[in-house]
């Protein structure tokens, strides 16, 4: 028999939303919720409020195959997936715009799985913002100590190949490390690039595949011994 | 733009996209996916731990959002809370069969850091400051830690007991009291 006590109903709703109501009790609660407006209302209360607990969760861009799978399952036509950066972590430029950039890139001998170049992006005062490691076929970006930033924009890294259009190397992370595979186009662009650039883009990176704003940082690629 | 205004703007945008999904506009689903999938995927990955399973769950979630978009109205809450609930409940369903080991929540910001940096790091749909943050701040470290392990990591009472090395009864009590404290604070 379903409980009538509002306090008990609320306690069950809270543990259901939190995820600690499990097993048969969870399934019974779900059936009850589907037919009882008061239970639905209490679940919404907790869904709205407990969401704040996930504040520290950093977004992860899913691989393109997920969207392709959704389109296939729903028989959607005409919604072509765009080429997206591998990972979107929201940052913006308000403070960093005033910071300068110094970048050093070290070319090393090419080889399968070998580190082929390194870029260090730092402020004029020497605070490292990002360290970019390019392996053959793979890019690893380590975020350093970034100053306060807005959350409604991303930074995107670009290779600037000589005589060609910029080629996106993906969105830069704000914390931790981001890894992604490099496409043949990206590898070719890096091999022909004399510079890399950073632009401020909408969340998830430029929707057009080309920079939508003027680069805020441009850094030379330098060969190293 | 203030964090609150950004958050309201995004809610409006998400609501409009859900309305268009309800009218079978596939381009709206694509845009919704672009906006919401990174956060939902991160939540799913935290709970399910296996990337392939999280990808499958994310597909389920967006199929469900597409099919149920007409049921959502902003009067019933915030769009991201609704979508996040669909994702979390799907993940918890999958856990019934898929997981045997508890999950740590290793990269949540430390309490000391979040006091200074949380507003900058928060996803735009997370309202910064306000009543809720003040209420969460009233919890003990044990209570908040248990709530995070459950909500973000998808851990059961038993998982949390094993993870924290505290007796099951103590964990249940911390969670119950933490939720009571939040309720009193939010509704006062």
Interface residues (C-beta under 8 A of the other chain):
Chain A: X10 X11 X14 X15 X17 X18 X19 X20 X22 X23 X26 X43 X44 X45 X47 X48 X49 X50 X51 X52 X53 X54 X55 X56 X57 X58 X59 X60 X61 X62 X63 X65 X66 X67 X69 X70 X71 X73 X74 X76 X77 X78 X79 X81 X82 X84 X87 X88 X90 X148 X149 X150 X151 X152 X174 X175 X176 X203 X204 X207
Chain B: X1 X3 X6 X26 X27 X29 X30 X33 X34 X35 X37 X38 X39 X41 X42 X43 X45 X46 X55 X58 X59 X62 X63 X66 X76 X77 X78 X80 X81 X82 X84 X85 X88 X92 X96 X107 X108 X109 X114 X117 X118 X120 X121 X122 X123 X124 X126 X127 X132 X133 X135 X136 X147 X148 X150 X151 X152 X154 X155 X156 X157 X175 X176 X179 X182 X183 X186
